[in-house]
Amino acid sequence: MRAWAALLLALAIADVGLAAPAYVTDELVLGVYAAQSTQGPRLATLHSGDSVETLAAVGDVTEVRLPDGVTGWVKSVYLTTSQPATVRLKLLQDELDRNRATAPGLAEAAARSDVQRLTQELQNRSKAGAAPGAAVPPQEPATWPWAWGAAVVVALGCGFWLGYAALARRIKYKFGGIKVY
């Protein structure tokens, strides 16, 4: 019975692990047709964010002119006068990239960082007594391995003493003291 329960539990856990997220795409592909119905030949394909010029609207279809001059018919429900989110996102990303590239504060901060780095390097060279232009290895902080060892020994000693004191107190409270025979 336990084997069956373990097998069922393992299968339930494995089933949960197989579930993967999926997302609905926002990419719209719209056909441009020669006639007012979708039964005619397809002239072109439009994607989300493409811009067209509307010429006439008849029922649920609209006659449009593409940027290359081709005219055709599309379903009106897929057209909007506001820019889709994908187009706005791309425009905002381009603007952000331009602002990052042209921000004077960023160039000044980068220059300040270079000056600080060079000043630090010059100070390191002068402390080491190196000639100008000579390579100076970076100085590493001094480490004391014996200090770490001593700290560990002290911590262990304090822990042992506190444990012994607590145990002695409890035994004294309960039995009146520790007797060694």
N, C-alpha and C positions, 0 to 999 in steps of 0.2 A: 504494500500500500504506500509506504514511504517513497519507494522508487518511482511510482506513478506520480505522486505529488511533486517530487523533485523534477521529473521529466516535464510535467505541465508548467511548473514555474520557469524552467529553463526555456521552454518554447515561448512563454509569454514575454520573458525578457528579450529574447531574440527577435520577436515580432515587433516590439517597441523600437528596437535598434534599427530595423529596416525602414522605418518611416523617414522620408526625406522631404524637406520643404520644397514647394513648387510655387511659382509666381505667375500671375497673368500678365502677359506682355502688353505694353501700351503702343506697340508698333501697328499702325493701321495701313493696310494696302487697299487702295481704292482704284477700281477700273474706270477708265474714261472710254465711253462707247460712242459709236458714230450715230446711233439712233437714240430716241428718247427711252427705249426699253433696253434692258440688259441682254436682249436676244441678239443684237447686232454685233458686228466685229469690234473687238477691243482695239482702241487706237493707242492708248498709253496706260501706264500705271503710275499712280500717285502714292506717296508715302506720307506719314505723319509729318506735319510741318511744312509741306510743299505749299507754295503760294500760287493761286490761280485768280484770274479776273472773271467775275460773273457777268454774263451777258443777258440771260433771260431765265426766268423760273416758270415752269409749267407743271402744276400739280406737285408731285413728290420728286421731280428731277429738275436739275438746273443746268443750263448751257454755260460752259466755261471755256476760257481761252488760256492755254498753257503758255509759259514763258517763251517757248519756241514757236508760237503762233498757231499751233494745232487747236482746233475747236472741237468740243465733244460734249457729251452729256454724262452727269454723275448724279447719284442720289443726294438730295438736298440735306438729309439728316446728318450726313458726314461732313458738311461744311459749317464753318463757324467764322464769325468776324473777329474773335479774339485769338491771339497766338496760343498754340498748344503749350503745355508745360515743358515738353522736351525742347522746343525752340527757345522758350524763355530761359530755361536752365543753361542751354548752350551759350546764349548771349551773356548771361550773368557770369558764367565761367570764363568767357573771353575777357569780359571787363575786369574780373578779379585778376586774371593773369597779366593784363596790361597795367593794372594798378601796382601789382607786386614788382613788375619790372621797372616801373618809372618812379616808384616812391623814393624821394630824396632821403628820407630818414633811414631807409635800408642801406643805401650806399654809404651814408655817414657812419652808421653803426658798424658796417663791415670795415671801413677804414679805421675806426677807433679800435676795433678788435685786432686788426693787423698791427697798429701802433703799440698796443699793450703787449702783444706777443713778442714783437721785436725788442721792446724795452726790457721785458723779462729775460729774453735770450741774452741781451747785452749785459744785464746784471749778473747772470749766471757765468758769463765769460769772464767778467771782471773779478768775481769771487774766486774762480778757479785759476786765475792768473794766466789764462790762455792768450795767445797772440791773436790779433784780429784775423778772421778768416779761418782759423783752426777749428776743427770740429770738437765740440765739448759734449761728452755723453751726459744725458740728463741725470741729475743727482737723485738717488733713491733715499727715502727716509730711513733712518736707523731703526733696526728692529732688534729687540732683545728677547730671544727665545727663552732664556732662563727666567725672565720676568713672568712670562706666561706660565711656565712650569711652576714657579713659586706661587702664583695666584691660584692655580689648580690645587696645589697641596694645602694651602691655607684654607680654601673653600671646603675641601674634603675634611680637614681637621675640625673646622667649625661645625660642619654638619654632623660629624660623629659626636662631638661634645654635646651639641644641642639634643641629639637623639638620646644619648646616655642620660643627660640631665632630666629629660622628660620622662624617660622610663623609670629612673630612680624615684622621681617624685610620685609617679603613679603607684609604684610598689610600696613606697613608704606610706602613702595615704591609705592604701588598701590593706597591707599586711603589717605595717609598723616598721618597715625597713628591709634592707637586703641582707641576707645571711649567707655567707659562703661556708660550706662544710668541707 
